[in-house]
């Protein structure tokens, strides 16, 4: 096994089988349990890596290795290409009342492989009555100057946070398309 990354909660090792082992640091059992729970719960939706096995004693999870491109490494045109699909996933998470807690800074948490989107690192996720995955991600888009700030969009986001309705969500997507269509590059 070869160590390929380390974060606040865990170390990541690439195995000879082409999978990864995510080994959580001692005393971070809750984070380990969250990662395990959300990988399992979301497994049928197709946007999380497959969990292959786990070891509760060693706080290790063996996961499918997604050897793709991090969202932060995409150029502007590529980021815009995937916005619709990413927003669909975030809307689903909001409707499932799951907050990922990383969408304000999604740089390394969104991976693109073979034109498919994966969300990784679920150890900070939580169940929440009023999650903010979509609103956090749109704030990131504004902060990173991918889209321009727009009062109409802000009003739609406020309304979205009250109801999480598909109708409002579709209006948000349409508004973002209009903002991008009017942008000069």
Secondary structure by P-SEA (a helix, b strand, c coil): cccccccccbbbbbccccbbbbcccccaaaaaaaaaaaaaaacccccccccccccccccbbbbccccccccccccaaaaaaaaaaaaaaaaaaaaacccccccccccccbbbcccbbbbcccccccccccccaaaaaaaaaaaaccccccaaaaaaaaaaaacccaaaaaaaaaaaaaaaaaccc
